[in-house]
Amino acid sequence: QVQLVESGGGLVQPGGSLRLSCAASGSIFGRYTMHWYRQAPGKQRELVAYITPDGTTTYAASVKGRFTISRDNAKNTGDLQMNSLKPEDTAVYYCHVFNSWGQGTQVTVSS
């Protein structure tokens, strides 16, 4: 089992940037793929990006070229750098590893 805590959300203007972080407890973090999901009001939770233990990354088409996922297995942390943010990126963002989910962090993109 791994405990996950996200941080870094907030309010940002369109075109701005935010960096989300996911801190994991336990010793299994480095063995599993880390995912970032998001859920906007009234919508289903959707996959944003994921990174394998060896660093291979995959992105949803809607964020490709704007978001960058990374991880540091030695520190049990993972990040999601979000640039050129759009109002449609507004959502609660969740970190997901193995069978664990974080509590989520709110990202609001608005002028």
PyRosetta script that sets phi, psi and omega in degrees:
from pyrosetta import init, pose_from_sequence

init()
pose = pose_from_sequence("QVQLVESGGGLVQPGGSLRLSCAASGSIFGRYTMHWYRQAPGKQRELVAYITPDGTTTYAASVKGRFTISRDNAKNTGDLQMNSLKPEDTAVYYCHVFNSWGQGTQVTVSS")
pose.set_psi(1, 144.4)
pose.set_omega(1, 178.3)
pose.set_phi(2, -131.9)
pose.set_psi(2, 139.0)
pose.set_omega(2, 175.6)
pose.set_phi(3, -98.3)
pose.set_psi(3, 135.9)
pose.set_omega(3, -176.0)
pose.set_phi(4, -123.8)
pose.set_psi(4, 136.3)
pose.set_omega(4, 177.7)
pose.set_phi(5, -131.9)
pose.set_psi(5, 119.9)
pose.set_omega(5, 177.3)
pose.set_phi(6, -92.4)
pose.set_psi(6, 155.0)
pose.set_omega(6, 174.4)
pose.set_phi(7, -154.0)
pose.set_psi(7, 166.7)
pose.set_omega(7, 173.8)
pose.set_phi(8, 105.3)
pose.set_psi(8, -3.3)
pose.set_omega(8, 179.0)
pose.set_phi(9, -71.7)
pose.set_psi(9, 173.9)
pose.set_omega(9, 178.3)
pose.set_phi(10, 163.1)
pose.set_psi(10, -166.7)
pose.set_omega(10, 178.9)
pose.set_phi(11, -102.4)
pose.set_psi(11, 131.1)
pose.set_omega(11, -179.5)
pose.set_phi(12, -142.7)
pose.set_psi(12, 150.6)
pose.set_omega(12, 178.5)
pose.set_phi(13, -78.4)
pose.set_psi(13, 155.5)
pose.set_omega(13, 175.4)
pose.set_phi(14, -54.4)
pose.set_psi(14, 137.4)
pose.set_omega(14, -176.3)
pose.set_phi(15, 90.3)
pose.set_psi(15, -9.3)
pose.set_omega(15, -178.6)
pose.set_phi(16, -82.9)
pose.set_psi(16, -174.7)
pose.set_omega(16, -176.6)
pose.set_phi(17, -132.2)
pose.set_psi(17, 151.6)
pose.set_omega(17, 170.9)
pose.set_phi(18, -143.0)
pose.set_psi(18, 154.4)
pose.set_omega(18, 175.5)
pose.set_phi(19, -125.3)
pose.set_psi(19, 117.9)
pose.set_omega(19, 177.2)
pose.set_phi(20, -94.6)
pose.set_psi(20, 145.5)
pose.set_omega(20, 177.5)
pose.set_phi(21, -125.8)
pose.set_psi(21, 149.7)
pose.set_omega(21, 177.1)
pose.set_phi(22, -129.4)
pose.set_psi(22, 117.5)
pose.set_omega(22, 178.6)
pose.set_phi(23, -105.0)
pose.set_psi(23, 130.3)
pose.set_omega(23, -176.2)
pose.set_phi(24, -115.0)
pose.set_psi(24, 139.4)
pose.set_omega(24, 172.8)
pose.set_phi(25, -99.1)
pose.set_psi(25, 165.3)
pose.set_omega(25, -180.0)
pose.set_phi(26, 89.9)
pose.set_psi(26, 172.5)
pose.set_omega(26, -172.4)
pose.set_phi(27, -105.1)
pose.set_psi(27, 3.6)
pose.set_omega(27, -173.5)
pose.set_phi(28, -98.7)
pose.set_psi(28, -5.1)
pose.set_omega(28, -173.7)
pose.set_phi(29, -50.7)
pose.set_psi(29, -47.4)
pose.set_omega(29, -173.7)
pose.set_phi(30, -67.3)
pose.set_psi(30, -11.8)
pose.set_omega(30, -177.9)
pose.set_phi(31, -89.3)
pose.set_psi(31, -12.2)
pose.set_omega(31, -169.7)
pose.set_phi(32, -124.4)
pose.set_psi(32, 155.1)
pose.set_omega(32, 173.9)
pose.set_phi(33, -66.5)
pose.set_psi(33, 137.9)
pose.set_omega(33, 176.0)
pose.set_phi(34, -105.0)
pose.set_psi(34, 133.5)
pose.set_omega(34, -178.7)
pose.set_phi(35, -119.6)
pose.set_psi(35, 150.0)
pose.set_omega(35, 165.6)
pose.set_phi(36, -116.1)
pose.set_psi(36, 128.4)
pose.set_omega(36, 174.2)
pose.set_phi(37, -117.9)
pose.set_psi(37, 165.3)
pose.set_omega(37, 172.8)
pose.set_phi(38, -143.8)
pose.set_psi(38, 153.7)
pose.set_omega(38, 177.8)
pose.set_phi(39, -138.5)
pose.set_psi(39, 116.6)
pose.set_omega(39, 177.3)
pose.set_phi(40, -90.1)
pose.set_psi(40, 157.5)
pose.set_omega(40, 179.8)
pose.set_phi(41, -55.5)
pose.set_psi(41, 129.2)
pose.set_omega(41, 177.9)
pose.set_phi(42, 77.1)
pose.set_psi(42, 5.3)
pose.set_omega(42, -178.3)
pose.set_phi(43, -121.6)
pose.set_psi(43, 162.3)
pose.set_omega(43, 177.1)
pose.set_phi(44, -75.7)
pose.set_psi(44, 154.8)
pose.set_omega(44, 176.0)
pose.set_phi(45, -66.6)
pose.set_psi(45, 135.3)
pose.set_omega(45, -178.2)
pose.set_phi(46, -127.9)
pose.set_psi(46, 149.5)
pose.set_omega(46, 178.6)
pose.set_phi(47, -76.2)
pose.set_psi(47, 131.3)
pose.set_omega(47, 179.0)
pose.set_phi(48, -99.0)
pose.set_psi(48, -48.9)
pose.set_omega(48, -177.5)
pose.set_phi(49, -166.2)
pose.set_psi(49, 159.9)
pose.set_omega(49, 171.6)
pose.set_phi(50, -148.4)
pose.set_psi(50, 158.3)
pose.set_omega(50, -178.2)
pose.set_phi(51, -137.4)
pose.set_psi(51, 129.5)
pose.set_omega(51, -179.2)
pose.set_phi(52, -77.4)
pose.set_psi(52, 168.8)
pose.set_omega(52, 179.9)
pose.set_phi(53, -58.3)
pose.set_psi(53, -30.8)
pose.set_omega(53, 179.8)
pose.set_phi(54, -90.5)
pose.set_psi(54, 4.6)
pose.set_omega(54, 172.4)
pose.set_phi(55, 98.3)
pose.set_psi(55, 6.1)
pose.set_omega(55, 175.8)
pose.set_phi(56, -72.5)
pose.set_psi(56, 132.1)
pose.set_omega(56, -174.3)
pose.set_phi(57, -115.7)
pose.set_psi(57, 151.7)
pose.set_omega(57, 175.9)
pose.set_phi(58, -141.6)
pose.set_psi(58, 141.6)
pose.set_omega(58, -176.1)
pose.set_phi(59, -129.3)
pose.set_psi(59, 149.4)
pose.set_omega(59, 168.6)
pose.set_phi(60, -67.1)
pose.set_psi(60, 149.3)
pose.set_omega(60, -178.1)
pose.set_phi(61, -58.6)
pose.set_psi(61, -32.6)
pose.set_omega(61, -175.8)
pose.set_phi(62, -69.5)
pose.set_psi(62, -18.5)
pose.set_omega(62, -177.4)
pose.set_phi(63, -118.8)
pose.set_psi(63, -7.2)
pose.set_omega(63, -176.7)
pose.set_phi(64, -59.4)
pose.set_psi(64, 131.8)
pose.set_omega(64, -178.8)
pose.set_phi(65, 91.0)
pose.set_psi(65, -13.8)
pose.set_omega(65, 179.5)
pose.set_phi(66, -113.7)
pose.set_psi(66, -34.3)
pose.set_omega(66, -178.4)
pose.set_phi(67, -107.3)
pose.set_psi(67, 148.4)
pose.set_omega(67, 176.3)
pose.set_phi(68, -133.0)
pose.set_psi(68, 125.1)
pose.set_omega(68, 178.0)
pose.set_phi(69, -100.8)
pose.set_psi(69, 142.1)
pose.set_omega(69, 178.9)
pose.set_phi(70, -147.9)
pose.set_psi(70, 168.5)
pose.set_omega(70, 179.3)
pose.set_phi(71, -152.2)
pose.set_psi(71, 154.7)
pose.set_omega(71, 174.5)
pose.set_phi(72, -129.4)
pose.set_psi(72, 99.4)
pose.set_omega(72, -175.4)
pose.set_phi(73, -66.0)
pose.set_psi(73, -29.9)
pose.set_omega(73, 179.2)
pose.set_phi(74, -67.7)
pose.set_psi(74, -31.1)
pose.set_omega(74, -179.2)
pose.set_phi(75, -99.8)
pose.set_psi(75, -2.2)
pose.set_omega(75, -177.6)
pose.set_phi(76, 57.2)
pose.set_psi(76, 43.7)
pose.set_omega(76, 179.5)
pose.set_phi(77, -133.1)
pose.set_psi(77, 156.3)
pose.set_omega(77, 174.7)
pose.set_phi(78, -143.4)
pose.set_psi(78, 149.5)
pose.set_omega(78, -176.8)
pose.set_phi(79, -127.7)
pose.set_psi(79, 157.7)
pose.set_omega(79, 171.1)
pose.set_phi(80, -132.1)
pose.set_psi(80, 106.2)
pose.set_omega(80, 176.9)
pose.set_phi(81, -86.3)
pose.set_psi(81, 123.0)
pose.set_omega(81, -176.4)
pose.set_phi(82, -118.6)
pose.set_psi(82, 116.8)
pose.set_omega(82, 179.4)
pose.set_phi(83, -115.7)
pose.set_psi(83, 164.7)
pose.set_omega(83, 178.4)
pose.set_phi(84, 49.0)
pose.set_psi(84, 48.9)
pose.set_omega(84, -174.9)
pose.set_phi(85, -66.9)
pose.set_psi(85, 146.2)
pose.set_omega(85, -178.6)
pose.set_phi(86, -120.5)
pose.set_psi(86, 157.5)
pose.set_omega(86, 176.8)
pose.set_phi(87, -54.9)
pose.set_psi(87, -32.8)
pose.set_omega(87, 179.8)
pose.set_phi(88, -72.1)
pose.set_psi(88, -6.1)
pose.set_omega(88, 173.4)
pose.set_phi(89, -83.5)
pose.set_psi(89, -6.8)
pose.set_omega(89, 179.2)
pose.set_phi(90, -60.8)
pose.set_psi(90, 124.5)
pose.set_omega(90, -177.0)
pose.set_phi(91, -178.2)
pose.set_psi(91, 171.3)
pose.set_omega(91, 165.9)
pose.set_phi(92, -90.3)
pose.set_psi(92, 128.5)
pose.set_omega(92, -177.6)
pose.set_phi(93, -104.0)
pose.set_psi(93, 134.8)
pose.set_omega(93, -176.0)
pose.set_phi(94, -123.9)
pose.set_psi(94, 140.7)
pose.set_omega(94, 171.5)
pose.set_phi(95, -94.8)
pose.set_psi(95, 140.0)
pose.set_omega(95, -177.3)
pose.set_phi(96, -139.8)
pose.set_psi(96, 123.6)
pose.set_omega(96, 177.7)
pose.set_phi(97, -136.8)
pose.set_psi(97, 129.4)
pose.set_omega(97, 180.0)
pose.set_phi(98, 55.8)
pose.set_psi(98, -115.0)
pose.set_omega(98, 179.6)
pose.set_phi(99, -112.5)
pose.set_psi(99, 21.6)
pose.set_omega(99, -177.0)
pose.set_phi(100, -115.4)
pose.set_psi(100, 146.8)
pose.set_omega(100, 176.2)
pose.set_phi(101, -125.6)
pose.set_psi(101, 144.9)
pose.set_omega(101, 170.5)
pose.set_phi(102, -78.5)
pose.set_psi(102, 179.9)
pose.set_omega(102, -177.5)
pose.set_phi(103, -82.8)
pose.set_psi(103, -14.1)
pose.set_omega(103, 178.8)
pose.set_phi(104, 95.5)
pose.set_psi(104, 152.6)
pose.set_omega(104, 176.0)
pose.set_phi(105, -136.5)
pose.set_psi(105, 134.4)
pose.set_omega(105, -174.7)
pose.set_phi(106, -81.5)
pose.set_psi(106, 131.6)
pose.set_omega(106, 172.0)
pose.set_phi(107, -119.4)
pose.set_psi(107, 123.5)
pose.set_omega(107, 178.5)
pose.set_phi(108, -123.6)
pose.set_psi(108, 124.2)
pose.set_omega(108, 179.7)
pose.set_phi(109, -112.9)
pose.set_psi(109, 110.2)
pose.set_omega(109, -174.3)
pose.set_phi(110, -159.1)
pose.set_psi(110, 147.7)
pose.set_omega(110, 175.7)
pose.set_phi(111, -94.3)
pose.dump_pdb("model.pdb")
